[in-house]
Amino acid sequence: MELTASEKKVLNGISFNTEEIDSGNLRESDMALLKEMRAVESYLTAKYPNYSFEITGCEPKSGTTRTYSEWYFKSAEIDRESAFIAMSEEDGDSFSIRDAFFGQLIGAPIKNYLEQFLAAEKLPIIRIDVSFWEYLGDEYDDKISPEKVLTGEIDAGNDFKIFLDDSMLKEKDYSAIKEKIKNCLQANNVSGEVYLVILSNADGDVARDRVFSDSILL
């Protein structure tokens, strides 16, 4: 069987059958992994046609309590040190696959919305981080709506971190500031969990220079 160099590299990182993998004479267990790897790559390519992907590793479900395997991948179009993750679960003769790559497409628009909403409160924002807890399948493609994710109509597990500059705050009632942010976001139908962090100044260290932090559930 013909395998690409990257497929051999991934399989050799999972299996101890190096000789068989290098020769293409795969054992049954490695054949199953190869089939799953190719299914994940095909899924990603079909779901995000404007991006190219390469599988770089895997944490198989075997030997764990998980019902799914975790496949690590990278995209040539995105410069990022850490790998993206796709989850693959057997579904009869095929696989049910989910991923969190959609966050690369909607993270910036959602951040812009949050900045616009909070601008009215005249808060000294250092930055806003946007991430998601959920992995979504092929029911959502690269046309996924940032607005529907932001409001929770599409449940992506919204997780936002808002950093404020304490040196620019006129009021120091941090609980009141927290409520102001909560009311503002609720008024704009934002859904998810927000972690508010107030640093002593704009260049402050997130751990050492934190003067207040708390969670807001929307």
Backbone hydrogen bonds, N-H to C=O, Kabsch-Sander energy under -0.5 kcal/mol:
donor,donor_aa,acceptor,acceptor_aa,energy
8,K,4,T,-2.2
9,K,5,A,-2.1
10,V,6,S,-2.3
11,L,7,E,-2.6
12,N,8,K,-2.6
13,G,9,K,-1.1
14,I,10,V,-0.6
14,I,11,L,-1.1
15,S,11,L,-3.4
18,T,16,F,-1.5
21,I,17,N,-2.2
22,D,18,T,-2.7
23,S,19,E,-1.6
24,G,20,E,-1.1
25,N,20,E,-1.3
26,L,24,G,-1.3
31,M,27,R,-2.4
32,A,28,E,-2.0
33,L,29,S,-1.6
34,L,30,D,-2.4
35,K,31,M,-2.4
36,E,32,A,-2.0
37,M,33,L,-2.8
38,R,34,L,-2.5
39,A,35,K,-1.7
40,V,36,E,-2.3
41,E,37,M,-2.2
42,S,38,R,-2.3
43,Y,39,A,-2.3
44,L,40,V,-2.4
45,T,41,E,-2.2
46,A,42,S,-2.3
47,K,43,Y,-2.3
48,Y,44,L,-2.5
51,Y,48,Y,-1.9
54,E,74,K,-2.0
56,T,72,Y,-3.1
57,G,72,Y,-1.3
59,E,70,E,-2.9
64,T,61,K,-2.1
69,S,88,S,-2.8
70,E,59,E,-2.1
71,W,69,S,-0.6
71,W,86,A,-3.2
72,Y,57,G,-2.5
73,F,84,F,-2.1
74,K,54,E,-2.1
76,A,52,S,-1.4
78,I,75,S,-1.3
80,R,78,I,-0.9
84,F,73,F,-3.0
86,A,71,W,-2.5
87,M,98,R,-2.7
88,S,69,S,-2.5
89,E,96,S,-2.4
91,D,94,S,-2.8
94,S,91,D,-1.6
96,S,89,E,-3.5
97,I,95,F,-0.6
98,R,87,M,-2.4
99,D,136,L,-2.2
100,A,85,I,-1.0
103,G,100,A,-1.6
104,Q,101,F,-2.3
105,L,102,F,-1.4
106,I,102,F,-1.6
107,G,103,G,-1.8
110,I,106,I,-2.1
111,K,107,G,-2.2
112,N,108,A,-2.2
113,Y,109,P,-2.0
114,L,110,I,-2.3
115,E,111,K,-2.3
116,Q,112,N,-2.2
117,F,113,Y,-2.6
118,L,114,L,-2.4
119,A,115,E,-1.4
120,A,116,Q,-0.7
120,A,117,F,-0.6
121,E,118,L,-1.3
122,K,119,A,-1.5
123,L,118,L,-0.8
125,I,123,L,-1.8
126,I,163,F,-3.3
127,R,163,F,-1.0
129,D,161,K,-2.7
131,S,159,D,-2.1
133,W,157,G,-2.1
134,E,156,A,-2.1
136,L,99,D,-2.7
140,Y,137,G,-1.6
142,D,47,K,-1.0
144,I,141,D,-1.4
149,V,145,S,-1.7
150,L,146,P,-2.8
151,T,147,E,-1.9
152,G,149,V,-0.9
153,E,148,K,-1.2
154,I,148,K,-2.2
155,D,153,E,-0.6
156,A,154,I,-1.1
159,D,131,S,-2.4
160,F,193,E,-2.9
161,K,129,D,-2.4
162,I,195,Y,-2.2
163,F,127,R,-2.6
163,F,161,K,-0.5
164,L,197,V,-2.6
165,D,124,P,-2.3
166,D,164,L,-0.7
166,D,199,L,-3.3
167,S,200,S,-0.5
168,M,165,D,-1.3
169,L,166,D,-1.4
174,Y,172,K,-1.5
177,I,173,D,-1.9
178,K,174,Y,-2.4
179,E,175,S,-2.1
180,K,176,A,-2.2
181,I,177,I,-2.3
182,K,178,K,-2.4
183,N,179,E,-2.8
184,C,180,K,-2.1
185,L,181,I,-2.5
186,Q,182,K,-2.5
187,A,183,N,-2.1
188,N,184,C,-0.8
189,N,186,Q,-1.8
190,V,185,L,-2.6
191,S,150,L,-3.0
193,E,158,N,-2.0
194,V,216,I,-3.3
195,Y,160,F,-2.9
196,L,194,V,-0.6
196,L,214,D,-2.9
197,V,162,I,-3.0
198,I,212,F,-3.1
199,L,164,L,-2.8
199,L,197,V,-0.6
200,S,209,D,-2.5
204,G,201,N,-1.8
209,D,205,D,-2.2
210,R,207,A,-0.6
211,V,198,I,-3.0
212,F,198,I,-1.3
214,D,196,L,-1.8
216,I,194,V,-3.3
218,L,192,G,-3.0
218,L,216,I,-0.6
